[in-house]
Amino acid sequence: MSTAFPLDPRLAADTHAIGELPLSRLLLMDDARFPWLILVPRIAGARELFDLDPSDRATLLDELSAVGRALETLLRPDKLNIAALGNVVPQLHVHLIARYAHDDAWPQPVWGHGVRSPYEATARERRLAELRDALATAFA
């Protein structure tokens, strides 16, 4: 596993780095309408979950669980959506989206719903800091 791996250009353009987990790079989707995180395993060429060896798959599941619990504790969503799609970005990545009955897309999926609303700089930095703080204990 390499920490210098190529991140898909679309992911790089649409997200902000939160940090590095044991296996994955953790990103914040730049859409203030939805608290939306993305884990990207640092495995060059991985497109599907089965491209990961069993140990890496287990690590990814552990990361998803820890990040999901941190989101639940921090944001108290009505539902946490977890999905691995690849129709637009084939690089293996997993979305964790905190959903609320009052959000713009509820109960539909967030993909393709409305127009993305990028974070204002101060709000983005505040969100990144609170996420890093919440995750610090999960990966201590």
C-alpha positions in Angstrom: 0.0 0.0 0.0 1.3 3.4 -0.9 0.4 6.8 0.6 1.3 8.4 -2.7 -1.5 7.1 -4.9 -3.3 8.8 -7.7 -6.7 10.2 -6.6 -9.2 10.3 -9.4 -9.3 13.9 -10.7 -13.1 14.2 -10.1 -12.7 13.2 -6.5 -9.9 15.6 -6.1 -11.9 18.5 -7.6 -15.1 17.8 -5.7 -13.7 17.2 -2.2 -11.5 18.5 0.7 -9.1 16.2 2.5 -10.0 15.4 6.1 -7.1 13.0 6.7 -5.4 9.7 6.3 -6.8 6.5 7.9 -4.8 3.3 8.1 -6.0 2.2 4.6 -8.0 5.1 3.2 -7.9 8.8 2.5 -10.9 10.4 4.0 -12.5 13.2 2.1 -15.4 15.7 2.6 -17.6 16.2 -0.4 -17.9 19.9 -1.2 -21.7 20.1 -0.9 -22.9 21.9 2.3 -26.4 20.5 1.8 -25.4 17.1 3.0 -22.7 15.9 5.5 -21.0 13.6 3.0 -17.7 11.8 3.5 -15.8 9.6 1.1 -13.3 6.9 1.9 -10.8 6.1 -0.8 -8.6 3.0 -0.1 -5.0 3.9 -1.1 -4.7 0.8 -3.3 -3.7 1.7 -6.9 -5.9 0.3 -9.5 -8.7 -0.9 -7.1 -12.1 -0.5 -8.6 -14.2 -3.0 -6.7 -14.3 -4.3 -3.1 -13.1 -7.7 -4.3 -10.0 -6.0 -5.7 -8.8 -5.6 -2.1 -7.1 -8.5 -0.3 -9.1 -9.9 2.7 -7.0 -8.0 5.2 -7.6 -4.7 3.4 -11.3 -5.4 3.0 -11.5 -6.0 6.8 -9.6 -2.7 7.4 -11.9 -0.8 5.1 -14.9 -2.2 7.0 -13.4 -1.2 10.3 -12.8 2.3 8.9 -16.3 2.6 7.6 -17.6 1.5 11.0 -15.5 4.0 13.0 -16.3 6.9 10.6 -20.0 6.0 10.7 -20.1 5.9 14.5 -18.2 9.2 14.6 -20.8 10.8 12.2 -23.7 9.3 14.3 -22.2 10.7 17.5 -21.3 14.1 16.0 -24.3 14.8 13.8 -27.2 12.6 15.0 -28.6 11.9 11.5 -31.9 10.1 11.0 -30.1 7.7 8.7 -26.5 7.1 7.6 -26.3 6.1 3.9 -23.2 4.0 2.9 -22.7 3.2 -0.7 -19.9 2.2 -3.1 -20.8 3.3 -6.7 -18.5 3.7 -9.6 -20.5 4.8 -12.6 -18.8 8.2 -12.8 -15.6 7.6 -10.8 -14.4 4.1 -11.3 -11.7 4.3 -8.6 -12.9 2.4 -5.5 -14.4 4.8 -3.0 -17.2 4.5 -0.4 -19.7 7.3 0.4 -21.0 7.9 4.0 -23.8 10.5 3.9 -25.6 11.7 7.0 -29.3 12.0 6.0 -32.1 13.9 7.7 -35.9 13.7 7.1 -35.7 17.5 6.5 -32.8 17.5 4.0 -33.1 18.7 0.4 -33.3 15.2 -1.1 -35.1 13.1 1.5 -36.1 10.3 1.0 -34.5 10.1 -2.4 -30.7 9.5 -3.0 -28.6 12.6 -3.0 -26.9 11.8 -6.4 -28.2 14.1 -9.1 -30.5 16.0 -6.8 -30.5 19.7 -7.2 -27.4 21.9 -7.5 -24.4 21.3 -5.4 -23.8 24.1 -2.8 -20.1 24.4 -2.1 -19.1 25.1 1.5 -18.3 28.8 2.3 -14.7 28.8 3.5 -15.4 29.4 7.2 -18.1 26.8 7.3 -15.8 24.3 5.5 -13.0 24.8 7.9 -15.3 24.5 10.9 -16.8 21.2 9.5 -13.3 19.8 8.7 -12.1 20.7 12.3 -15.2 19.1 14.0 -14.8 16.0 11.8 -11.1 15.7 12.6 -11.8 16.1 16.3 -14.6 13.4 16.2 -12.4 11.0 14.3 -9.3 11.5 16.5 -10.7 9.4 19.2 -12.0 6.8 16.8 -8.5 6.2 15.4 -6.4 6.9 18.6 
